[in-house]
Amino acid sequence: MKNFKSIALVALFMSASLFISCSSESAVEEEKPVVVDPGTKPGTTPDPVVTPDPVVTPDPVVTPVPADDYWPMAVGNQWVMLQEGKETAIKIIDSQKVNEDTYYRFENFLGETEQIQGAVAKVWVKKSKGDYYFKVEDLTFDFDAYKGRTTGYELILFKDYLEVGQTWTGSFVQTTTYTYEGTTLTGIILNFKYTGTILEKLATLTVNNVEYKDVVRFKLSQKTTIEGEDTTVDTEYLIAKNIGIIKMISEDYGSELVSYNLIK
């Protein structure tokens, strides 16, 4: 049962418009005043003196400037993290358009695919108006005598516009079905509830002798209920503006940014 619960819980650990419009107004032609020359003889039609139109200065051309964000997304972006003495390259390897949103696929996201040998799942991240979504596709596993699948999930990992002390919440359900030595067994349902909290905003923070500016420290607390038993996992993240995650701390492991290469 311990191994079985590890299978069911692996997905838990994997979670570790500016619109400028230019409008033009229709100009109303004003009646131009006629000025009479005082020297004009009575009974004659004076030559009108027309007041010249004022010189119009055109409006400057405004170029939209992209807003800063805390996690730059572009295929090819890479972050090298140090975890338990081992360096792991986390890289964006693909993107996918879903409706109006773009999801970016991560390879080796914070080591999540190593929680159980033989467990494979695709990890995606999207940004929407300051909300950073973390999505895991269905997880398949095949190790020892166990084979099966855990349904995926999507949660809000971070909100970059909240102030210190503000929170966000969400929930989702996962179902795990599996076979053991060729026999299909009853699936198990996991109920997840999570709470994110902004803990601190720092002007600077040094990680591995590198100083990063505009850093936010936040926590994601996930409570999982499985067969009436609750398990809570707290993970703290430190994320630097225009860089991404520079440090992550949980009860079981932690990681720090060693180097990065950003396309944009």
Sequence and secondary structure as in RCSB ss.txt:
>XXXX:A:sequence
MKNFKSIALVALFMSASLFISCSSESAVEEEKPVVVDPGTKPGTTPDPVVTPDPVVTPDPVVTPVPADDYWPMAV
GNQWVMLQEGKETAIKIIDSQKVNEDTYYRFENFLGETEQIQGAVAKVWVKKSKGDYYFKVEDLTFDFDAYKGRT
TGYELILFKDYLEVGQTWTGSFVQTTTYTYEGTTLTGIILNFKYTGTILEKLATLTVNNVEYKDVVRFKLSQKTT
IEGEDTTVDTEYLIAKNIGIIKMISEDYGSELVSYNLIK
>XXXX:A:secstr
 HHHHHHHHHHHHTT                  EE  TT  TTS    EE                   SS   T
T EEEEEETTEEEEEEEEEEEEETTEEEEEEESGGGGGGSSTT B  EEEEEETTEEEEEE  EEEEETTEEEEE
  EEEEEEETT  TT EEEEEEEEEEEEEETTEEEEEEEEEEEEEEEEEEEEEEEEETTEEEEEEEEEEEEEEEE
ETTEEEEEEEEEEEETTTEEEEEEESS EEEEEEEE   
